[in-house]
């Protein structure tokens, strides 16, 4: 299975659930899974890994990957994922449940990570993203994706595809914003991430489309990682949390040591 290209998507799904388990989340809802799938894919390039998919469906209940949901169900059948708290939601005629990776799924991934370098690289990228977002309890925020650089663009309507790299002229605003933040941090500039601005202002920065951030001194905040590509992911998670919570915090005055 792990040697077949068509099963990369299943491995990516397992990597997300493995990372959430290692971060202390025994189970996650389908909504949380799809949000984390969005972040892990859109921020994968910050860790020099190609996204497994670069498009997602915008729905009234958040980002949704139809193919991922199908594969989730198949992985349940393969006993690599367990379903918990399965319920019928009569309002829109859907079954809702929570998921967790099984012990068999953990063992399978451990072997895959040891044997295949591509899987090991993907594991590092996915784990770094999940770890950053888990630290800020992102799974408990219903509006997380609405302030994401890709998903939150207000010109995209419910039912449309959000493209963050699938087609030639697509832009991955999330990765570009994260890398901009990390670049400013590395240059010993601090970031004031203001949640008061409800709209994203997009500007040109080194041939990339990124957020325009206000740069001014504020409180020192130490990141968990000294590596620039990892720091970008943590800064972006902080940015989203700041927008959601309505707080203005600050963020980095010194470059990584």
Backbone torsions as a table, in degrees:
resi	resn	phi	psi	omega
1	UNK	NA	-46.1	-174.5
2	UNK	-71.5	-12.2	178.7
3	UNK	-93.8	1.9	-177.7
4	UNK	-102.9	126.1	-177.3
5	UNK	-59.9	-35.4	-176.5
6	UNK	-66.1	-12.2	-179.1
7	UNK	-100.3	8.0	178.7
8	UNK	-58.8	-39.2	-179.2
9	UNK	-61.7	-40.9	178.8
10	UNK	-64.1	-40.1	178.6
11	UNK	-63.7	-41.2	179.5
12	UNK	-60.8	-42.8	178.2
13	UNK	-60.7	-45.7	179.1
14	UNK	-63.6	-36.2	178.9
15	UNK	-63.7	-38.9	177.6
16	UNK	-63.0	-47.3	-178.4
17	UNK	-69.8	-33.0	175.9
18	UNK	-64.0	-44.6	-178.8
19	UNK	-64.1	-40.3	179.2
20	UNK	-65.4	-38.7	178.2
21	UNK	-63.9	-43.6	179.9
22	UNK	-68.3	-23.4	177.3
23	UNK	-85.5	-0.5	175.1
24	UNK	101.3	6.4	178.1
25	UNK	-97.0	107.6	-177.0
26	UNK	-64.4	-41.6	178.6
27	UNK	-138.6	156.4	173.3
28	UNK	-135.9	151.1	178.2
29	UNK	-75.1	165.1	176.8
30	UNK	-61.8	-38.3	179.0
31	UNK	-61.2	-45.8	179.0
32	UNK	-63.4	-41.5	179.1
33	UNK	-57.3	-47.7	-177.5
34	UNK	-66.8	-33.3	175.2
35	UNK	-65.8	-44.9	179.4
36	UNK	-67.5	-31.4	174.7
37	UNK	-64.0	-39.3	177.0
38	UNK	-62.2	-50.9	-177.1
39	UNK	-66.0	-42.5	-177.4
40	UNK	-65.2	-34.0	177.9
41	UNK	-76.5	-46.8	-175.0
42	UNK	-69.7	-27.2	-179.8
43	UNK	-98.2	-1.0	179.5
44	UNK	-55.2	-39.9	-179.0
45	UNK	-61.8	-21.9	177.4
46	UNK	-66.1	-22.7	175.9
47	UNK	-106.1	21.2	174.9
48	UNK	60.7	37.9	176.7
49	UNK	-124.6	137.0	178.5
50	UNK	-74.2	136.0	178.1
51	UNK	-61.1	143.8	176.7
52	UNK	-68.8	-37.6	173.7
53	UNK	-142.6	150.0	-176.4
54	UNK	-125.9	31.7	174.2
55	UNK	-150.9	149.6	-178.9
56	UNK	-146.8	149.9	179.0
57	UNK	-85.0	132.2	177.2
58	UNK	-90.2	119.2	-179.2
59	UNK	-123.6	170.8	-179.8
60	UNK	-74.5	-7.8	175.6
61	UNK	-115.1	17.4	173.6
62	UNK	114.8	-177.7	178.9
63	UNK	-62.7	142.9	-176.3
64	UNK	-144.1	128.7	177.1
65	UNK	-108.6	98.8	-178.0
66	UNK	-55.9	-42.5	-179.1
67	UNK	-66.4	-35.3	177.6
68	UNK	-65.0	-39.8	-179.1
69	UNK	-64.4	-39.9	177.2
70	UNK	-61.4	-44.8	-179.3
71	UNK	-69.2	-32.2	173.9
72	UNK	-56.3	-47.3	-178.9
73	UNK	-64.4	-37.7	178.9
74	UNK	-67.3	-38.2	179.1
75	UNK	-68.5	-29.1	172.7
76	UNK	-63.9	-44.3	178.3
77	UNK	-62.8	-30.4	177.8
78	UNK	-83.6	-0.5	178.1
79	UNK	65.4	25.2	174.7
80	UNK	-93.9	-14.8	176.6
81	UNK	-132.6	140.9	175.5
82	UNK	-103.6	142.5	174.3
83	UNK	-98.6	133.8	-178.9
84	UNK	-129.4	142.4	174.7
85	UNK	57.3	50.6	177.8
86	UNK	-72.5	125.9	-178.2
87	UNK	-137.9	155.0	176.0
88	UNK	-96.5	128.7	178.4
89	UNK	-105.2	104.1	-172.4
90	UNK	-70.5	-22.8	-176.5
91	UNK	-60.1	-41.9	-179.6
92	UNK	-125.4	13.6	174.0
93	UNK	65.6	42.3	-179.8
94	UNK	-125.3	148.7	166.6
95	UNK	-84.0	134.9	175.1
96	UNK	-121.0	148.4	-177.0
97	UNK	-158.2	176.3	173.0
98	UNK	-116.9	154.6	-175.7
99	UNK	-126.2	153.0	170.7
100	UNK	-150.4	147.8	177.3
101	UNK	-73.8	138.1	-178.5
102	UNK	-82.4	170.0	175.7
103	UNK	-61.8	-35.7	177.0
104	UNK	-64.9	-38.4	177.5
105	UNK	-65.4	-39.7	177.8
106	UNK	-63.7	-43.7	-179.6
107	UNK	-64.8	-41.6	177.9
108	UNK	-59.0	-46.6	-178.3
109	UNK	-68.1	-38.3	177.4
110	UNK	-56.4	-42.5	178.7
111	UNK	-67.1	-43.5	-179.1
112	UNK	-62.6	-41.5	-179.5
113	UNK	-64.9	-37.4	179.6
114	UNK	-70.6	-35.7	-170.9
115	UNK	-91.0	-30.9	-172.6
116	UNK	-121.3	122.2	-178.4
117	UNK	-64.6	-36.7	179.4
118	UNK	-60.5	-42.4	178.7
119	UNK	-66.9	-39.2	179.1
120	UNK	-63.5	-40.9	178.0
121	UNK	-65.4	-43.2	178.6
122	UNK	-64.4	-38.3	179.2
123	UNK	-61.0	-42.6	179.7
124	UNK	-64.2	-42.5	-178.8
125	UNK	-66.2	-47.8	-179.5
126	UNK	-64.4	-45.4	-178.4
127	UNK	-62.0	-39.1	-180.0
128	UNK	-63.6	-41.9	179.8
129	UNK	-68.3	-48.0	-179.6
130	UNK	-61.4	-41.1	178.9
131	UNK	-60.6	-42.8	-179.3
132	UNK	-64.3	-43.6	-177.7
133	UNK	-76.9	-33.0	178.6
134	UNK	-65.0	-33.4	-179.0
135	UNK	-60.8	-29.8	-178.3
136	UNK	-103.3	17.8	176.0
137	UNK	54.9	37.6	-177.1
138	UNK	-60.3	-29.0	-176.9
139	UNK	-64.7	-17.5	-178.9
140	UNK	-93.4	-0.6	-178.9
141	UNK	-99.6	118.4	-176.6
142	UNK	-69.9	-28.6	-172.6
143	UNK	-101.0	17.3	-175.7
144	UNK	-50.2	-52.9	-172.9
145	UNK	-69.4	-21.5	-176.4
146	UNK	-68.2	-18.4	177.3
147	UNK	-107.5	9.4	175.4
148	UNK	-72.9	144.6	-174.8
149	UNK	-61.6	-34.4	179.3
150	UNK	-85.6	-54.7	-173.2
151	UNK	-72.0	-30.2	-172.3
152	UNK	-83.2	2.1	179.6
153	UNK	-64.0	123.5	-170.3
154	UNK	-76.9	-6.6	176.3
155	UNK	-80.1	-11.8	177.3
156	UNK	-92.7	128.2	-174.8
157	UNK	-99.2	164.8	175.6
158	UNK	-58.0	133.3	-179.2
159	UNK	95.7	-7.0	178.9
160	UNK	-94.7	159.5	176.3
161	UNK	-86.3	134.0	173.7
162	UNK	-94.8	115.1	-176.4
163	UNK	-103.6	118.3	178.1
164	UNK	-123.3	38.3	175.1
165	UNK	141.1	3.4	-176.9
166	UNK	-73.8	-36.6	-177.0
167	UNK	-111.3	166.6	-170.1
168	UNK	-59.0	-43.8	-174.6
169	UNK	-92.1	13.0	-177.9
170	UNK	-80.2	150.8	176.9
171	UNK	-118.3	139.3	173.5
172	UNK	-98.3	87.5	-174.9
173	UNK	-65.9	-31.8	-177.5
174	UNK	-65.3	-49.9	178.1
175	UNK	-62.4	-41.6	-178.5
176	UNK	-65.8	-38.6	177.3
177	UNK	-67.0	-43.6	179.9
178	UNK	-61.9	-42.5	-179.6
179	UNK	-69.3	-33.4	175.3
180	UNK	-63.6	-45.2	178.4
181	UNK	-59.3	-45.3	-178.7
182	UNK	-66.5	-35.9	177.9
183	UNK	-64.8	-41.1	177.1
184	UNK	-64.8	-39.4	178.0
185	UNK	-63.8	-43.4	-179.3
186	UNK	-64.2	-31.6	179.8
187	UNK	-83.7	14.2	177.4
188	UNK	63.9	29.0	171.5
189	UNK	-101.1	145.8	177.1
190	UNK	-96.6	157.6	-176.6
191	UNK	-113.7	124.5	170.4
192	UNK	-102.3	112.9	-176.6
193	UNK	-100.7	101.0	-171.3
194	UNK	-90.6	120.3	177.5
195	UNK	-81.3	-2.5	-177.9
196	UNK	-74.3	-23.8	178.9
197	UNK	-83.7	111.4	-174.8
198	UNK	-80.2	-19.0	-178.5
199	UNK	-109.6	151.8	175.5
200	UNK	-86.9	131.8	173.6
201	UNK	-101.8	120.2	-176.5
202	UNK	-103.9	129.5	-179.5
203	UNK	-131.9	168.8	177.0
204	UNK	-88.3	129.8	-180.0
205	UNK	-144.4	108.6	-178.5
206	UNK	51.1	50.2	176.4
207	UNK	64.8	16.1	177.4
208	UNK	-122.1	154.0	175.3
209	UNK	-92.0	119.2	-175.9
210	UNK	-140.0	171.9	174.4
211	UNK	-72.9	144.5	168.7
212	UNK	-88.7	115.5	-179.7
213	UNK	-107.5	146.3	172.9
214	UNK	-76.9	130.4	-178.4
215	UNK	-112.3	114.2	176.4
216	UNK	-158.4	156.8	-177.2
217	UNK	-63.6	147.1	174.6
218	UNK	-158.9	-162.5	-175.1
219	UNK	-68.2	149.8	178.5
220	UNK	-77.9	136.8	176.4
221	UNK	-136.4	125.1	-177.2
222	UNK	-89.3	130.4	177.4
223	UNK	-83.2	153.5	179.7
224	UNK	-69.6	-16.2	-174.2
225	UNK	-127.2	144.7	177.2
226	UNK	-97.9	-1.1	-179.7
227	UNK	-89.4	134.0	-172.3
228	UNK	-61.6	-43.9	-177.9
229	UNK	-66.9	-34.2	176.3
230	UNK	-73.1	-37.2	178.9
231	UNK	-61.2	-35.8	179.9
232	UNK	-59.6	-41.9	179.9
233	UNK	-65.3	-44.0	-180.0
234	UNK	-65.8	-39.1	178.0
235	UNK	-64.0	-39.6	-179.6
236	UNK	-68.0	-39.3	175.7
237	UNK	-62.4	-40.1	176.9
238	UNK	-62.5	-41.3	-178.9
239	UNK	-60.5	-46.9	-179.8
240	UNK	-64.7	-42.2	178.6
241	UNK	-62.0	-39.0	178.7
242	UNK	-63.3	-43.6	178.5
243	UNK	-63.0	-38.7	-178.0
244	UNK	-72.4	-40.3	-172.8
245	UNK	-82.3	-16.4	-178.5
246	UNK	78.8	16.6	-179.5
247	UNK	-104.3	150.3	172.1
248	UNK	-109.3	110.2	178.9
249	UNK	-119.5	169.6	177.0
250	UNK	-121.0	-176.3	-156.5
251	UNK	-143.9	-83.4	-161.8
252	UNK	-130.5	128.4	176.5
253	UNK	-110.4	-27.8	-176.2
254	UNK	-112.7	150.4	177.5
255	UNK	-75.0	161.5	177.3
256	UNK	-62.3	144.5	-179.4
257	UNK	-82.8	NA	NA
